[in-house]
Amino acid sequence: MISKQEIRQRIVQVTAKILNKDPSQIKDDAHFARDLGAESLQSVELVAGFEEEFDVDMDEDEALSVATVGGAVDYLAKVIAEQHG
C-alpha cells in the first residue's frame, strides 16, 4: 500500500512538471487554478498525469472537482485503495 506521503510526493512531481512550477512552491493547501495557475486544459492534463503515475482510472468530473493539492492526495488515496486494494 502506498503511503499518503508517497502519494503527495508523486502528485507534487507530476504537478510541477505539467504546470512548470518549483516543487517547493506546491503546498497541500495550494489551489490548482487560483494558486498554481492551472487552466482548464492543464487540469485535464493533470488528471491524465495522475492516472498514468498511479495506474488508476479516475472519474473525470469527480477528479476535476478536486481543487487543492491536499484534496488530490486524499482523492487519489481513495481511488488507489479501491482499484489496487
PyMOL commands that place a pseudoatom at each C-alpha (Angstrom):
pseudoatom trace, name=CA, resn=MET, resi=1, chain=A, elem=C, hetatm=0, pos=[0.000, 0.000, 0.000]
pseudoatom trace, name=CA, resn=ILE, resi=2, chain=A, elem=C, hetatm=0, pos=[1.279, 3.444, -0.914]
pseudoatom trace, name=CA, resn=SER, resi=3, chain=A, elem=C, hetatm=0, pos=[1.557, 5.919, 1.958]
pseudoatom trace, name=CA, resn=LYS, resi=4, chain=A, elem=C, hetatm=0, pos=[-0.153, 9.296, 1.741]
pseudoatom trace, name=CA, resn=GLN, resi=5, chain=A, elem=C, hetatm=0, pos=[3.318, 10.867, 1.961]
pseudoatom trace, name=CA, resn=GLU, resi=6, chain=A, elem=C, hetatm=0, pos=[4.436, 8.980, -1.163]
pseudoatom trace, name=CA, resn=ILE, resi=7, chain=A, elem=C, hetatm=0, pos=[1.187, 9.874, -2.945]
pseudoatom trace, name=CA, resn=ARG, resi=8, chain=A, elem=C, hetatm=0, pos=[1.781, 13.522, -2.063]
pseudoatom trace, name=CA, resn=GLN, resi=9, chain=A, elem=C, hetatm=0, pos=[5.382, 13.454, -3.329]
pseudoatom trace, name=CA, resn=ARG, resi=10, chain=A, elem=C, hetatm=0, pos=[4.328, 11.921, -6.626]
pseudoatom trace, name=CA, resn=ILE, resi=11, chain=A, elem=C, hetatm=0, pos=[1.419, 14.373, -7.032]
pseudoatom trace, name=CA, resn=VAL, resi=12, chain=A, elem=C, hetatm=0, pos=[3.837, 17.257, -6.435]
pseudoatom trace, name=CA, resn=GLN, resi=13, chain=A, elem=C, hetatm=0, pos=[6.236, 15.859, -9.070]
pseudoatom trace, name=CA, resn=VAL, resi=14, chain=A, elem=C, hetatm=0, pos=[3.502, 15.482, -11.699]
pseudoatom trace, name=CA, resn=THR, resi=15, chain=A, elem=C, hetatm=0, pos=[2.015, 18.902, -10.869]
pseudoatom trace, name=CA, resn=ALA, resi=16, chain=A, elem=C, hetatm=0, pos=[5.421, 20.607, -11.012]
pseudoatom trace, name=CA, resn=LYS, resi=17, chain=A, elem=C, hetatm=0, pos=[6.146, 19.060, -14.410]
pseudoatom trace, name=CA, resn=ILE, resi=18, chain=A, elem=C, hetatm=0, pos=[2.788, 19.877, -16.011]
pseudoatom trace, name=CA, resn=LEU, resi=19, chain=A, elem=C, hetatm=0, pos=[2.449, 23.385, -14.548]
pseudoatom trace, name=CA, resn=ASN, resi=20, chain=A, elem=C, hetatm=0, pos=[6.174, 24.187, -14.766]
pseudoatom trace, name=CA, resn=LYS, resi=21, chain=A, elem=C, hetatm=0, pos=[6.412, 25.051, -11.053]
pseudoatom trace, name=CA, resn=ASP, resi=22, chain=A, elem=C, hetatm=0, pos=[9.127, 24.582, -8.453]
pseudoatom trace, name=CA, resn=PRO, resi=23, chain=A, elem=C, hetatm=0, pos=[8.036, 21.586, -6.321]
pseudoatom trace, name=CA, resn=SER, resi=24, chain=A, elem=C, hetatm=0, pos=[8.815, 23.578, -3.154]
pseudoatom trace, name=CA, resn=GLN, resi=25, chain=A, elem=C, hetatm=0, pos=[6.016, 26.018, -4.123]
pseudoatom trace, name=CA, resn=ILE, resi=26, chain=A, elem=C, hetatm=0, pos=[3.407, 23.267, -4.161]
pseudoatom trace, name=CA, resn=LYS, resi=27, chain=A, elem=C, hetatm=0, pos=[1.795, 23.075, -0.732]
pseudoatom trace, name=CA, resn=ASP, resi=28, chain=A, elem=C, hetatm=0, pos=[-1.144, 20.928, 0.442]
pseudoatom trace, name=CA, resn=ASP, resi=29, chain=A, elem=C, hetatm=0, pos=[-3.469, 23.942, 0.614]
pseudoatom trace, name=CA, resn=ALA, resi=30, chain=A, elem=C, hetatm=0, pos=[-2.448, 25.214, -2.849]
pseudoatom trace, name=CA, resn=HIS, resi=31, chain=A, elem=C, hetatm=0, pos=[-5.441, 25.577, -5.147]
pseudoatom trace, name=CA, resn=PHE, resi=32, chain=A, elem=C, hetatm=0, pos=[-4.612, 24.163, -8.606]
pseudoatom trace, name=CA, resn=ALA, resi=33, chain=A, elem=C, hetatm=0, pos=[-6.258, 27.014, -10.547]
pseudoatom trace, name=CA, resn=ARG, resi=34, chain=A, elem=C, hetatm=0, pos=[-6.006, 30.000, -8.214]
pseudoatom trace, name=CA, resn=ASP, resi=35, chain=A, elem=C, hetatm=0, pos=[-2.583, 29.397, -6.635]
pseudoatom trace, name=CA, resn=LEU, resi=36, chain=A, elem=C, hetatm=0, pos=[-0.785, 27.275, -9.243]
pseudoatom trace, name=CA, resn=GLY, resi=37, chain=A, elem=C, hetatm=0, pos=[-2.320, 28.797, -12.382]
pseudoatom trace, name=CA, resn=ALA, resi=38, chain=A, elem=C, hetatm=0, pos=[-3.799, 25.631, -13.886]
pseudoatom trace, name=CA, resn=GLU, resi=39, chain=A, elem=C, hetatm=0, pos=[-6.087, 26.416, -16.794]
pseudoatom trace, name=CA, resn=SER, resi=40, chain=A, elem=C, hetatm=0, pos=[-8.830, 24.021, -17.854]
pseudoatom trace, name=CA, resn=LEU, resi=41, chain=A, elem=C, hetatm=0, pos=[-6.665, 22.148, -20.386]
pseudoatom trace, name=CA, resn=GLN, resi=42, chain=A, elem=C, hetatm=0, pos=[-3.873, 21.806, -17.819]
pseudoatom trace, name=CA, resn=SER, resi=43, chain=A, elem=C, hetatm=0, pos=[-6.379, 20.476, -15.291]
pseudoatom trace, name=CA, resn=VAL, resi=44, chain=A, elem=C, hetatm=0, pos=[-7.282, 17.712, -17.757]
pseudoatom trace, name=CA, resn=GLU, resi=45, chain=A, elem=C, hetatm=0, pos=[-3.543, 17.073, -18.287]
pseudoatom trace, name=CA, resn=LEU, resi=46, chain=A, elem=C, hetatm=0, pos=[-3.101, 16.798, -14.511]
pseudoatom trace, name=CA, resn=VAL, resi=47, chain=A, elem=C, hetatm=0, pos=[-5.864, 14.192, -14.277]
pseudoatom trace, name=CA, resn=ALA, resi=48, chain=A, elem=C, hetatm=0, pos=[-4.246, 12.210, -17.109]
pseudoatom trace, name=CA, resn=GLY, resi=49, chain=A, elem=C, hetatm=0, pos=[-0.835, 12.582, -15.470]
pseudoatom trace, name=CA, resn=PHE, resi=50, chain=A, elem=C, hetatm=0, pos=[-2.111, 11.324, -12.125]
pseudoatom trace, name=CA, resn=GLU, resi=51, chain=A, elem=C, hetatm=0, pos=[-3.875, 8.368, -13.803]
pseudoatom trace, name=CA, resn=GLU, resi=52, chain=A, elem=C, hetatm=0, pos=[-0.635, 7.414, -15.540]
pseudoatom trace, name=CA, resn=GLU, resi=53, chain=A, elem=C, hetatm=0, pos=[1.538, 7.964, -12.455]
pseudoatom trace, name=CA, resn=PHE, resi=54, chain=A, elem=C, hetatm=0, pos=[-0.652, 5.818, -10.203]
pseudoatom trace, name=CA, resn=ASP, resi=55, chain=A, elem=C, hetatm=0, pos=[-2.028, 3.391, -12.825]
pseudoatom trace, name=CA, resn=VAL, resi=56, chain=A, elem=C, hetatm=0, pos=[-5.648, 4.198, -11.960]
pseudoatom trace, name=CA, resn=ASP, resi=57, chain=A, elem=C, hetatm=0, pos=[-8.783, 5.309, -13.794]
pseudoatom trace, name=CA, resn=MET, resi=58, chain=A, elem=C, hetatm=0, pos=[-10.492, 8.339, -12.288]
pseudoatom trace, name=CA, resn=ASP, resi=59, chain=A, elem=C, hetatm=0, pos=[-13.950, 9.726, -12.929]
pseudoatom trace, name=CA, resn=GLU, resi=60, chain=A, elem=C, hetatm=0, pos=[-13.013, 12.878, -14.851]
pseudoatom trace, name=CA, resn=ASP, resi=61, chain=A, elem=C, hetatm=0, pos=[-15.777, 15.091, -13.410]
pseudoatom trace, name=CA, resn=GLU, resi=62, chain=A, elem=C, hetatm=0, pos=[-15.010, 13.918, -9.876]
pseudoatom trace, name=CA, resn=ALA, resi=63, chain=A, elem=C, hetatm=0, pos=[-11.269, 14.377, -10.388]
pseudoatom trace, name=CA, resn=LEU, resi=64, chain=A, elem=C, hetatm=0, pos=[-11.670, 17.851, -11.906]
pseudoatom trace, name=CA, resn=SER, resi=65, chain=A, elem=C, hetatm=0, pos=[-13.767, 18.924, -8.910]
pseudoatom trace, name=CA, resn=VAL, resi=66, chain=A, elem=C, hetatm=0, pos=[-10.762, 18.399, -6.612]
pseudoatom trace, name=CA, resn=ALA, resi=67, chain=A, elem=C, hetatm=0, pos=[-9.448, 21.914, -6.060]
pseudoatom trace, name=CA, resn=THR, resi=68, chain=A, elem=C, hetatm=0, pos=[-6.339, 21.581, -3.887]
pseudoatom trace, name=CA, resn=VAL, resi=69, chain=A, elem=C, hetatm=0, pos=[-3.181, 19.511, -3.699]
pseudoatom trace, name=CA, resn=GLY, resi=70, chain=A, elem=C, hetatm=0, pos=[-4.232, 18.097, -0.322]
pseudoatom trace, name=CA, resn=GLY, resi=71, chain=A, elem=C, hetatm=0, pos=[-7.633, 17.226, -1.777]
pseudoatom trace, name=CA, resn=ALA, resi=72, chain=A, elem=C, hetatm=0, pos=[-5.893, 15.397, -4.623]
pseudoatom trace, name=CA, resn=VAL, resi=73, chain=A, elem=C, hetatm=0, pos=[-3.840, 13.390, -2.108]
pseudoatom trace, name=CA, resn=ASP, resi=74, chain=A, elem=C, hetatm=0, pos=[-6.994, 12.306, -0.282]
pseudoatom trace, name=CA, resn=TYR, resi=75, chain=A, elem=C, hetatm=0, pos=[-8.899, 11.609, -3.506]
pseudoatom trace, name=CA, resn=LEU, resi=76, chain=A, elem=C, hetatm=0, pos=[-6.085, 9.579, -5.046]
pseudoatom trace, name=CA, resn=ALA, resi=77, chain=A, elem=C, hetatm=0, pos=[-5.539, 7.619, -1.828]
pseudoatom trace, name=CA, resn=LYS, resi=78, chain=A, elem=C, hetatm=0, pos=[-9.220, 6.607, -2.019]
pseudoatom trace, name=CA, resn=VAL, resi=79, chain=A, elem=C, hetatm=0, pos=[-9.049, 5.711, -5.733]
pseudoatom trace, name=CA, resn=ILE, resi=80, chain=A, elem=C, hetatm=0, pos=[-5.822, 3.719, -5.291]
pseudoatom trace, name=CA, resn=ALA, resi=81, chain=A, elem=C, hetatm=0, pos=[-7.318, 1.793, -2.354]
pseudoatom trace, name=CA, resn=GLU, resi=82, chain=A, elem=C, hetatm=0, pos=[-10.435, 0.986, -4.396]
pseudoatom trace, name=CA, resn=GLN, resi=83, chain=A, elem=C, hetatm=0, pos=[-8.545, -0.080, -7.531]
pseudoatom trace, name=CA, resn=HIS, resi=84, chain=A, elem=C, hetatm=0, pos=[-5.419, -1.666, -6.082]
pseudoatom trace, name=CA, resn=GLY, resi=85, chain=A, elem=C, hetatm=0, pos=[-6.747, -2.585, -2.614]
for i in range(1, 85): cmd.bond("trace and resi %d" % i, "trace and resi %d" % (i + 1))
show_as sticks, trace
zoom trace
